[in-house]
Amino acid sequence: MTFKRVLAAVSLGAAASGAAHAADSGDVILHTSAGAITLSLDAGAAPASVENFLAYARDGHYDGTIFHRVIPGFMIQGGGMEPDMGSRPTRAPIANEAGNGLTNARGSVAMARTSAPDSATSQFFINLKDNAFLEPGGVDPHGYAVFGRVISGMEVVDTIAAVETTRRAGHADVPVEPVIIERVEVVAAAE
């Protein structure tokens, strides 16, 4: 085999590997009862979080769930609760990818978790403002992993942030009228 053929084979292999990696990120549309929100996911910075989110999206896990935690001036959270506040079953938790270069800025989407750093499953949140205190070393030494950002529909996010909330089923900040994630559409691979 000539040097040119070896170089071409290596280049094609790298391109194929890059294409496979790109297929694991891209854009998704959250079709909600309040309107559409388009997210751009960053598998380069947060590969496990993006793979996790897309697996749940492709399996239909998010379809019919709600934004169950809405705190104006902070964030909206969804992805795991049904309108009756029942929880959906989840996969095993993933490792926390905070500190990956993406920040908890307005419009960023991050993995929700418990106080345990590696406990994120299906739930995510969208930051309503720059929340630097969610970075590693802030209020929590481990931080919260950002894996994408809103590229269209931030006005829908702001509309959700303004809904009236109450306490329900042991949870605070629950919208009085459910804001439903009707479905999540995976629309494009990242370039």
SVG drawing of the C-alpha trace seen along z (x, -y; Angstrom):
<svg xmlns="http://www.w3.org/2000/svg" viewBox="-54 -37 58 39">
<polyline fill="none" stroke="black" stroke-width="0.4" points="0.0,0.0 1.4,-3.4 1.8,-6.2 -1.0,-8.2 -3.4,-5.3 -2.4,-4.8 -2.9,-8.6 -6.3,-8.5 -7.4,-5.4 -6.4,-7.1 -8.2,-10.3 -11.4,-8.4 -11.3,-6.5 -10.9,-9.8 -13.7,-11.4 -16.0,-8.3 -15.2,-8.5 -15.9,-12.2 -19.2,-11.6 -20.2,-9.0 -19.4,-11.4 -21.3,-14.2 -24.4,-12.0 -24.4,-12.0 -25.1,-15.7 -26.9,-18.4 -30.2,-20.2 -33.3,-19.0 -36.7,-20.7 -38.7,-20.6 -42.3,-20.8 -44.1,-22.1 -47.6,-23.2 -46.2,-26.7 -44.4,-26.6 -41.2,-25.2 -37.7,-25.5 -34.7,-24.5 -31.6,-23.4 -28.1,-23.0 -26.3,-20.2 -22.5,-20.1 -21.2,-16.5 -17.6,-17.8 -17.8,-19.4 -20.3,-17.1 -20.3,-13.7 -22.0,-11.6 -24.7,-14.2 -25.5,-14.6 -25.6,-10.9 -27.8,-10.5 -30.2,-13.2 -30.5,-11.9 -31.1,-8.4 -34.0,-9.6 -35.3,-11.7 -35.2,-8.9 -36.9,-6.5 -39.8,-8.9 -39.1,-9.3 -39.7,-13.1 -43.0,-12.9 -45.8,-13.9 -43.5,-15.0 -43.7,-18.5 -41.6,-21.4 -42.2,-20.6 -40.0,-23.2 -40.2,-26.9 -38.3,-29.5 -38.4,-33.0 -34.9,-34.6 -33.2,-31.2 -34.3,-28.3 -37.0,-26.0 -36.6,-22.2 -38.2,-19.2 -37.7,-15.8 -38.7,-13.4 -42.2,-14.1 -45.6,-13.5 -48.6,-15.9 -49.8,-14.0 -46.2,-14.5 -45.4,-10.8 -41.8,-10.1 -40.8,-8.2 -38.3,-5.3 -34.8,-6.3 -31.5,-4.7 -28.4,-4.6 -27.0,-8.0 -24.2,-9.5 -20.9,-11.2 -21.0,-14.9 -19.4,-16.8 -19.3,-20.2 -16.2,-22.2 -16.2,-21.3 -15.8,-24.9 -19.6,-25.5 -21.1,-27.8 -24.5,-28.1 -25.3,-31.3 -28.8,-32.5 -30.2,-30.0 -27.8,-27.2 -29.2,-23.7 -27.7,-21.6 -28.3,-18.3 -30.3,-18.4 -29.1,-16.1 -29.4,-15.5 -26.7,-16.6 -24.6,-13.6 -22.4,-14.9 -22.8,-11.8 -26.6,-11.4 -28.0,-13.0 -30.5,-10.9 -33.2,-12.3 -34.0,-15.7 -32.5,-18.9 -32.9,-22.6 -32.7,-25.8 -31.0,-28.8 -33.0,-32.0 -30.0,-34.1 -26.3,-33.8 -26.0,-31.5 -22.2,-31.5 -22.8,-30.0 -23.7,-26.7 -20.1,-26.3 -17.7,-24.0 -16.5,-25.7 -19.7,-27.8 -22.4,-26.8 -21.5,-23.2 -17.9,-22.2 -18.9,-19.8 -21.1,-22.2 -23.8,-21.4 -23.0,-20.1 -24.0,-22.3 -24.5,-20.3 -26.2,-22.7 -28.0,-26.0 -31.3,-27.4 -30.8,-28.7 -34.5,-29.4 -37.5,-29.8 -36.0,-31.7 -39.3,-33.7 -41.1,-30.4 -38.7,-29.7 -39.4,-33.2 -43.2,-32.6 -42.8,-29.3 -40.8,-31.2 -43.7,-33.6 -46.4,-31.0 -48.1,-30.9 -46.7,-28.2 -47.7,-26.3 -46.8,-23.4 -48.0,-20.0 -47.2,-16.4 -44.4,-17.6 -42.8,-19.7 -42.4,-23.5 -42.5,-25.8 -44.8,-23.6 -46.8,-25.3 -50.5,-25.6 -51.4,-24.7 -49.0,-22.0 -46.5,-23.0 -46.1,-19.8 -43.2,-18.6 -45.3,-17.1 -42.4,-15.5 -38.7,-16.0 -37.6,-15.9 -34.0,-15.2 -33.5,-17.3 -29.8,-17.5 -26.4,-16.2 -23.7,-18.8 -21.2,-19.8"/>
</svg>
